[in-house]
Amino acid sequence: MDKILNELLDVRALLKLEQDEDRKQYQLKNAQTSITERKRLGICWYPVQVIKQEVGFGNKMVVELERTSGRDQLHMFQAGSSAALFTNGEGGALSGVVLEVKRNKLRLATSKEDLPDWLEGGARLGVELTFDEVSYREMEIALMKVMEAEKSRLAQLRDILLGTQPAVFRRERPFTPIASLNDSQNEAVRNIVQAKDVAIIHGPPGTGKTTTLVQAILQTLEAGEQKLLVTAPSNTAVDLLTEKLALQGVNVIRIGNPSRVSEVLLEHTLDAQIMHHRDYKQLKKLRKSAQEYKAMAGQYKRNFGHEERQQRKFLKEESKRILDQANDIEDYITEDLLDRVQVITCTLVGSANRTIRHLQYDTVFIDEAAQALEPACWIPITRANRVVLAGDHHQLPPTVKSMAAERGGLARTLFEKCVERQPETAVMLTTQYRMHEHIMGFSNGQFYRGELQAHESVRTATLPDVHPVFEPGLIVEFIDTAGCGFNEQTMGEGSSTANPEEADILIKHLVNLLMPYEPAGKDQEPEQPLRIGVISPYRAQINYLNDQVEHQPKLADLHARKQLSVGTVDSFQGQERDIMYISLVRSNPEGEIGFLADIRRMNVAMTRAKKKMVIVGDSATLGQHPFYQEFLQYAENLGAYRSAWELMGTETE
C-alpha cells in the first residue's frame, strides 16, 4: 500500500509542476502581448459586440458575441474553453465557458445571474481565452479520493489497476461471438464481458478499436447493466462514440459541448433532451415570465424615489422567485432523464460536471486512454464499479508542457501501467484494415511483435486500385538526402526547424507521382476521391510545405478540394490517407534528431498511409538512432531505397 501511495504522491507532485508550467505559459502569452498580438495568436477577439443576452440552464446568463474586426481570422476558441469578456474601460472581466462557436460568433455561458453594468456602457469589449483551472482542480480532487480510499470499491480498483491485486475474470460466463467482428475483436469483447474489475482493448492502427468498443458497450447493456459512462480525453472521440451508439438505438445523453455540430449529436445533448421533455413547456413559460419581471425592474433608472425603489426590489425578488421555481423543474427534468438513460458520454474532466457528479456507474469505458493523463482517468474511475480502457500505448502519448513533469514520468499513463502490470487484462486486436502489408511491416515488427495481419482487402491493395491512371510501383519509398548538402535551418529563436531543400524534393516527387492523375470535374466527383497527406514533425517545415503547395497549380487545386492536407503528426492521429509523405527535416553533422527520437510519434506517422508511403530524410543523421537504422535496413530489403540525387538529376535532363 505504501508503494502505491508514494506512486500517487509522485503523480500529484508532477501534476502540480505541469499546472505551474501551463499557467506560466498562458500568462506569458497573455500578459506580455498586446491585444493585436493576442488576436494573431488566436486567443482573443477584439472588438466584439453583444448581440443577444438570455437566461441559460442553471439560471446563468448566456451572452452571444460577434467580432466586428479580424473576421474569419484563425483562432483557438472551441466549445468547452474557459474564456472571459473584458472591457478597455473601467470594470473587471466576466468569466465563463464557451458554449458554441460559429465562424464570427460565440456564445459564452457566464458564471453570473446578473450581467455587469459596463456591458451596456458603450465601452469597447473583447473576449479572450483564460487559464483552465477547473481541469487541474478536478484531477487533484480525484487523486485525493484515490489516495484516501480504504475498504471500498475504489480502493480495490486502484490496487488492481496499479498491479498490487490480481484482476478477476469470470471465464464461465457464456459469450456468443458477434458475426460482424473478427476473431481478435471477439476475443476483446469476450474479455470485457467476463471481466469483474478491469479489461483493456489494445488497438493498433487500423484494427477497428472503436467498432470493437461500441460492440463491447452493447454487450454490456445486454448483460443487464443499468448505467454506463463512456468517456475519452478529447471531445472528438466522445462525439464519435455518441454518434455510433445513437445509431445503434442506445438511449444516450452527451454531457458537455460537442466539438462538431451534427443532427445526431445535438439531438443527444442534455440541453436538447431537456427541451424535448414533456415538462419543458412549463419551464419555458416560467423562464419567460422571470425575464419579463427582470426587464420591468431594469426600467427603473438610477434616479428614483422610495416607491420606485420598493417597486424595483419587488420585481427583482419576483423574478428570482420564479427563476427558482424554473430551476426546480429543470432539476426534476434532468433527474428524470438521467434515471432512464442507458449511457452517458462526456470527456474525462466532463465526468465531474455538476449534473452527473453524484452518479455511480456499473462500468466506466475510457477510450483513447493511452493519450490521457493518469490523474484525468481517475476522475470517472472514482464513480465506477468496473473499468474498461481502450487505446494503444505505442501511439501518441498525452501532451505534457512541463519538461520536468515529463522527465518525472507524467506522460506515463494508467493504460500503460495496467498493460505492463496486469497483462492478462489486455487483448490486442491483430487484424488491420488500413494498410498494404509493406506499409504495416516495419511498425508491426517494432511495436507489435509481428502479430498484426493485414486483412485480405488491403494486404496487396495499391494505387491503381484507387485510380487506374497510376502505374504499379513501390509501395514504400525512402528518399535519402545524405550528401546533398540539404542542411536543416533553425527558425524563429530556435523554436522550430525547417529544411527547405528537403521539402522541395518532396514536392517534386509528389508532383511527378500525380502527373497522370486528374481530379474529377465538379459534376462527376467520384464517390471516394484520392486523398493525400503530407506530414512533418516541425511547424516551420509545415509552413514552408504549405507555401510550396500553393505554388504548384495541381497541388493547390487538390488542397482547395480538401484532397491534400499538410500537418503535424498529431493532426493526423486517427486519420488515414491513400498516399502519405513524411518529411523528417533533421540533417546535421552531430546526428541530432530532437524529438524524432519519440518513436511513438513516428509510429503514428508511418501508419497513416493506405496504398503508398514516401519518407524523405538524411540517412547520415537519422542512421545514428537504432530505430531509424532499422527502418533504413527495412527499406533496403524492400528495394525501397532511392537517393535524392536521382530526383535532382531529373531536373537537368
N, C-alpha and C positions, 0 to 999 in steps of 0.2 A: 504493500500500500504506500509506503514512504517513497518508493521509487516512482510510482505513478504521480503522487502528489508533487514531487520535485520536478518531474517532467512537465506537468501542467503549470507549475510556478514559472518554469523557464519560458513556456509558451506565452504566459501572461506578460512576462518582462519584455519579451521580443515584440509582442503586440503594442506595448507602450512605446517602444523605440519607433515602431512603424507609424504610430499615431503622431508622435512628435515630429517625425520627418515629413509626414504627409501635411501636417499643419504648417510646418516651416515653408515647404514648397508652395503651399497655397498662399501664405502671407507674402512671400517674396514676389510671387506672380502678381498679387493684388496691390499690396501696399506700395511697392516701388515702381508701379507703372501708371501711366496716365490713362484717362478714360479711353483715349484714342487707341492706345496700345492694348488695353483690355478688350476693346471691341475687336481688334485684329486677332487677338488670341482666342476669340470666340467665347469669352467668359462674361461678356457684358453686352446688353443692348442699351443704347442711349442715343437720342432721347426716345421715350415711349409715351404713349397716351393711354389713359384708362378709357376703354370703350364700353365696359359693362361691369356692374357690381351685382352680386347675387348671394343669397344665403345658401351655403352648401350643406352637405351632410354633416352632422355633428355641430350644427349651429355656428359654423365658422364661415367667415366671408370669403367668397371667391372673386378674384379680380381678373378680368380679361384685359390683356395689354396688347398694344400693337406698336411695332417700331416705326418711327417716322423718318429715320435716315439709316443708311447702311442696309437697306432692304436686300434680302436674299444673300447677305454675306454669310459665310460658313460660321457655324457656332457649335458649342458643346452642350447646349440645353437639351434635356430629354425628360420624359415623364419620370417622376421619382427624384429628380435632382433637388437638393436644398438650394433655395435662392432667396434674395431679399430685394425689395423695392426701395429705392433711395431717392432723395431729392438733393439738388445742388443748393437749396436754400436752407433755412432753419428747419430743424426736425430730424428725427433719427432715421431708422430703417425699419421696414416692415418685413419680417421674415416669414417664410412659408415653404411649401413644396410645390413643384411644377406638376400640374395635373395632366397637361396636354400641350403639345407644340404643333402648330400648323404654319409652316413657312414663316410668315412675319408676325404671327400672333401666338401668344401663350396664355394659359390660364394658371393663375397662382392661387392655391388654397392657403389662406393666411392662418396664423395661429391666434387671431383676434376675432372677437364677436362684434367689435365696433372698429371702423376704419378711422385713422387719424385725420385731423382737420387739414393737414398740409397736402393731402391728396387733392383737395378741392381748391387749394390756394393759388393755383396758377404757376407754381414753381415747375421747373423742368424736372422730369422724372426719368429714372433709369432702373434697370433690373440687372442683377449680377448673381452669378453662382456663389454660394457660400460654402464654408468648410462643413463637411458632413460629420458632425459629432455623433449623430444617432447610431450609425453602424458600429462605431467603436464602443459606445456605451452598451449596446445590446450584446456585443461579443464579450465584453468584460463581465456583464451580469451572468451570461451563460457559463463562462469559465468558473465563476464563483460557485454557481449551483452545482457544477460537475465536481469541483474540488470538495464541496461540503457534503455531497450526497453520501448517506450511510444507510445500509439495510433497506434500500429502495430499488425499484426497477432501474432508475437512472444509474445507481451505483453499480448494478450488475452489468448494464450495457457499457458503461465506462471501462470496467475491468475486462470485458470481452473484447471491445474494440481496440484497447491498448495492449491486449495479449497476455493478461495475467490469469484469466479464467478461460476455459475452453468454450467454444461456441457449440450449442446443442442442435442436432438435426433429428427430425422425426422421420427417418427413412421408410418407416412402414406406411406413411401416408400415400394414398394412391395418386397417380398422376397420369393423365391421358395425353400423349404427345399432340401438339397442335399442328394440323396439316400444313398451315402456311409457313411454319418455321423449319429451319434445317436442324440437324442433329445437335450441334453445339448450342444453338439458340434454345432448343427444347430442354437441353441439359441445364442451362442457366435458369430457365423458368422453373423447372423441377426443383432446383436447389433453393429457389426463393420460397416456393410452396411448402417445402419441407423444413425450412429454417425456423427455429424457435426464437432466435435472437438477432442474428446478423447474416446477410448474404450479399455477395458482390457480383455485379456483371462487369467483367473486364472486356471492353470493346475496342479492339484495334481499329485503325482507319478502314472505313467501308464495309464493316462487318454487320451493320444493321442493329446497332445498340439501342436506338430509340424505338424501333419496331419491337424489339425483344422486351424492352422496359414497359411499353404500353400493354403487351400481352400479359406480362407478369402482374401488372396492376389489375387487368380484367380478371385474371385467375384468382387474385387475392380477394376481389369483390365477390366472385362466385363462391369462394370458400366461406363466405358469410361475414367477413369483417365489415363493420358498420361505417367507420370513418377513417379515411386515408388522407395523408398530407403528401403532396407531390411538389418537390421544390428543387431549385438549382441556383447557382450564384448569379446567373445572368437573366435579365428579363426575356431575352430572345429565346433561350432554352425553355423557360416557363411557358411562353406564348405557344411554342411549337407543341409541347406536351398537352397544353389546354385544348388546342385545336384538334389534335389527334384523338384525345379522349372524348371530346364533344361529338366528333364524327362517329364514334363507336356507340353513341347513345348514352354515355355516362352522365349522370347528374353532377356537373362540376361547376364550382364557383372560383373565379380568378380574383384573388385579393391583390390590391395594388394596381398600378397603372401599366397596361400593356405597352410595349415599345412600338408595336405595329398596330395600325388600325385596320382590323378586318371584321366583317359582319359577325363571323362565328365567335371571335374573341370578345367583341363588345357586348354581344348578347349574354356572355357568361361572366361579365364583371359583376361585382356585388352591387354597384350602383344601378346597373340595368335590371338586375334581378329584383331589387327593391322597387323599381319603377313599374315592374310587371306584377307586383304583388296585389292581391285583392284589396288590401287596406291602404294602398298608396294614395288613392283619391283623397281620403280624409287627411292624410299627411300633407298633401299638396295644398289643400284648402286652408289648413291651419298656417302653413308657411306664408301663403299669400296674405292672409289676414294679419299676421305678425308684421310683414313687410309694410302693409298699409298703415298700421299704427306707428311704426317706426318713422315712416315718411311724414306722417302728420306731426309727430314730435319734432322732426327736423325743420318744420316750417317756422317754428318759433326762433327768431334770431336772438342775438346776444343781449340786446337792449329790450328787456321786457320786465313787467311788474310782477308782484307776488302771485296774482291769479294765474297769469300766463305760465309762471314757473311751476306752479302746482299742477296746471293742466299738462305741461310738458312731462313732468315727473310721472303723472298718472298714465299718460300714453306710453311712455317708455316701459313702465312696470307692466302694463297690459301686454305690450309687445313681447316682453321677456316671459310672462306667464304662458302666453300662447305658444311661444317657441319651446318652452319646457315640455308642454303637452305634446308638441310635434316630435320632440326628441324621444319622449317615452314611446310614442308609436313607432318611430324609426328603430329604436332598440328592440321592440317587440317583433317587428317585421324581420330584422336581422337575425334574431334568435330563432325565429320560426324557420327561416331559410337554412340556417346552419344546422338546425336539428335534423332537417330532411336531406341534406346534401350527402353525396357519397364520397366525393373527392374535392379537397380544397387545394388550389395551386397558388404558389407565390414564390418570391425569392427567399433566400435563406434569412436575410435580415427582415424581410416582409412577414416572416412567420411570427415575429414579435408584435405585429400590428395589434392595436388595442381591441379591434373587433374579434380577434381569434386567439389572443394570448392566453385565455383561460381554458382553451380546449385541450383534451388529451386525444392521441391518435393511436389506433390499433397498429398501423405501420406508417413509418415516415420513409418516403423514397427520395433520395438525393441524386439527381442527375448532374453530370459534369463535376462529380465530387473530387476528381483529381486536379481540378482547376480552382478549388475553393480553399480558402484559409481554414485551418483546423478550427479556430475559435468560432468562425461563422457556421460551420457544420454543427457545432454543439447547440446552437440556438434552437433549431427544430427538434434535435435529439432529446432535449430536456423534457419534451412532452410526448415522447414515443414509448410504445411498448415493444416495438420491433423496428429494425433499421435495414434498409436496402440501399446500397451505394452502387452507382454506375459511373464508369469513366475509363480513362486509360492513363496511367501514370508515366507512360513513355511519350506522351504528347505534352502540350503546353502546361507548364506549372502555373500556380497563381502569380499574379503581379505583386511584387514586393518593392516598395520605393526606397526603403532604408537598406543600405548596403550592409550595415552592422546586423540588422534583423535577418537579412538573407543569409549572411555568413553563419549566424547563430542557428539557422535551420527553420525559420518561419515558413519558408516555401515548401517544407516537407509536410505533406498533407495527411489527414486522418485516413484517407483511402490508401495511401502508400504504406502507412504503419500497419493497417489491418491486413493488407495483402501479404506483407512480409511476416507478420507475427501469427496470423491465422490463415495460412494458405488454403486450408480446406473450405473456407467461406467463399472463395472466388472461383468462378467458372469463366474461362476465356472463350470468346467467340472466335471460331477458326476459319470460317468461310468468308472471303471478302468479295464484294460485288462491284468494285470500282475499277481496279487497275489491271492492265496487262501484266502477266507474270514477271516480265523483266523489270517493270517499274516497282513491283512489290518486292522483288527478290532481295535487294540489299537491306531494306528495313526489316524484312522478315528474319533474316539471319542475325542482324544486330540487336533487335529488340524483342523478338517473339520466338526465339529458339527454333526458328524454321518451321513452326507449327501451322502457319497460315497457308490456306489453299485458295488459289484464285478460282472462282466459280466458272463453270463452262462458258457462261455468257460473256465473260470478259477476258478469260485466260489468254486468248490469242487475238483479241479484237484490236484492229489497227485503224489508222486514219482513213484509208479507203472505205472502211465500213461506215464512217460518218459522212464522207463525201467522195464520190467516185473520181474526182479530178486528182486526188493525191496518189502519188506513186507509193508502193510498199517500200519501206526503208527502215532505218534504225529506229527502234522504239525508245532507247535511251542513248543520249549523246553527251559526252563530256568534252567541252571545247577548252583546250588548255592555252592560257595566255603566257605561260612561262617563257622568258627570253624575249618577249615582245617589247619590254620596257614600259608596260602599262602600270605605272605605279599608282597606288592609292593616294588620295588627297584628303587632308582633314579640312572640314568646312566649319564655319561659324564657331569660333572659340573652342574648337576641339570637341564639339558636341556630336558630330556625325562624320561619317567617312563616305567618300564617293570615288568612283573610278570611271571617269567619262569614256576613256578609250575602250574599256571592257564593255560598257553599256552600248557603245557604237557597234561593236562586233555582234552583240546580242541582237540589236535591232536589225542589222544587216542579215543575220542568219534567219530571223523571223520573216523579214520581207521576202527573202529567197524562197523560204518554205511556202509562203502564202501566194507566190506568184501565179500559180494556175487557178487559185480559188477566187471566185467572185461571189460576194454575198447576194442572196436572192433579192429581187426588187421588192419594193414595199408591198406590192399586190400579191406576190407569190412567196411570202416568207415561209420557209419550211417549218414544220412543227418543232424541230429541235435544231436550231442553228448552231454552227460550230462555235465553241466557247474557248477562249484563250486567256491564260493568266500569266502575269509577269511578277515574280516575287523578288524582293531584295530585303535583307535584314536591316538595311541602313536607310534612314529617311532621306538623306542627301542624295543617295543614288536613285531612290524612287522619284524624287523631284526632277532629277536630270532625265530619267527614262520617260517620265510623263511629257516633258518638253519635246523629246525626240519623237515620241509617238505622234504629237500634234504636227510635226514637220513632215511626216510621211502620209500622203493622202489616203492610202488604203488603210493604214493603221488608225488614222484619225477617224475615218468613216466607221470602222469596226468599233472603235471606242465610243463614238456617238450612238451606235446601235446597241451599246452595252454587251457586245460580244467579246470585247477585250477589256480587261481590267488590270491595273498595276497597283500593287500594295505590299504591305509588310506581311510577314509570316502570320502574325496574329490575326490580320484582317481576313485571311483565307481559312482560318480554323473552321472545321466543319463543312468546308466547301470542296467542290471538285471542278476540274476543267478538262476538256478534251486534250488540250495542249498546255504544257506548263513550262515556262522558262524561269531559271533561277540564276540571279547574278550574285556571286559570293563576295565580290568587291576587294577583299584583302589581298594586297600584294606588296610585300616589303622584305628587305634583306634579313630582318630579325626573325621572320617566321611568326610574327604576332598575328593572332587571328581574333582577338577580342571575344565578343560574345557568340562568334561562330562555334566556340567551344561548348556552348549549350546544345548538346546533340539532340535533346528532345525537341527543340525548336526546329532543328534540321529534319528530324523525323516527320514533323508536320509538313514542312516544305516539300519533302521528297515523296509524299503520299497524296498529293492533291491531283496529280495527273492521271487521266484515264487511258489515253492512247499514245501519248508521246511526252517525254520529259527531256529537256535540254538544260544542262548545267554549265555555266561559264565561270572559270576561275583559274587561279595561278597555282599549278601543282607544286612549284618550288616552295611557296609559302604554306599552302594547305597540307602538303605531304608530311610536314613535321608533326602533325597531330595524328595519332593512331587511327581514329575514326575515318578521317579523310584519306589516309594512306590506304586503308582497306577499301574505301569507295573507288579510289583510282585503280586498284587491282581488279575490283568487280567490273569496272568499265572496260578495262583491258581485256578481261576474259570474255566479255560480250562482243568484243570488236567495236566498242562504242567510243573509243578514244580518238579525238581529232585535234590537231594543233591549230591554233588561231592563224598561224602563218598561211594555211591552206585558204582560209576565208579572205585574208588580206590580199593574197595573190590574185583572187578573182577580181579585185578592184582594178588591177593594172592590165588585165588581159584585154 
